[in-house]
Amino acid sequence: MCKYKDTSIGIKKLNFTEKRGMMVVYLTDGRVVMVPVSYFRDIKHMPVKERSKWFVLDDQYFTFENMSRVYSVKDVLNYNMVQQ
């Protein structure tokens, strides 16, 4: 788990079909975070079919079957902090 502002946060799952153009991230603390797919260039350029092949590593990172880059829960939360 990632310690972020005195809270242990992990990633439960990702969803790319819930809202068009958005990546919906379900966190272990119950929050749901939406981030535009365009925020992550690698994911934006990935074929839509490939986006369903994601997996979570150690509750705090995610990547995709055909991608070498690994993103963290902090990458997702940093987008939301910049927008506030």
PEURCOR-V623457 format. One record per residue. N is the residue number from 0. SS is DSSP state (a for helix, b for strand, c for the rest). BURIAL is + if it has 24 or more other C-alpha atoms within 12 Angstrom, else -. Layout:
# PEURCOR-V623457
N	SS	BURIAL
N	SS	BURIAL
This chain:
# PEURCOR-V623457
0	c	-
1	b	-
2	b	-
3	b	-
4	c	-
5	c	-
6	b	-
7	b	-
8	b	+
9	c	+
10	b	+
11	b	+
12	b	+
13	b	+
14	b	+
15	c	+
16	c	-
17	c	-
18	c	-
19	c	-
20	c	-
21	b	+
22	b	+
23	b	+
24	b	+
25	b	+
26	b	+
27	c	-
28	c	-
29	c	-
30	c	-
31	b	+
32	b	+
33	b	+
34	b	+
35	b	-
36	a	+
37	a	-
38	a	-
39	c	-
40	a	-
41	a	-
42	a	+
43	a	-
44	c	-
45	c	-
46	c	-
47	a	-
48	a	-
49	a	-
50	a	+
51	c	-
52	c	-
53	b	+
54	b	+
55	b	+
56	b	-
57	c	-
58	c	+
59	c	+
60	b	+
61	b	+
62	b	+
63	b	+
64	c	-
65	c	-
66	c	-
67	c	-
68	c	-
69	c	+
70	b	+
71	b	+
72	a	+
73	a	+
74	a	-
75	a	+
76	a	+
77	a	-
78	a	-
79	a	-
80	a	-
81	a	-
82	a	-
83	c	-
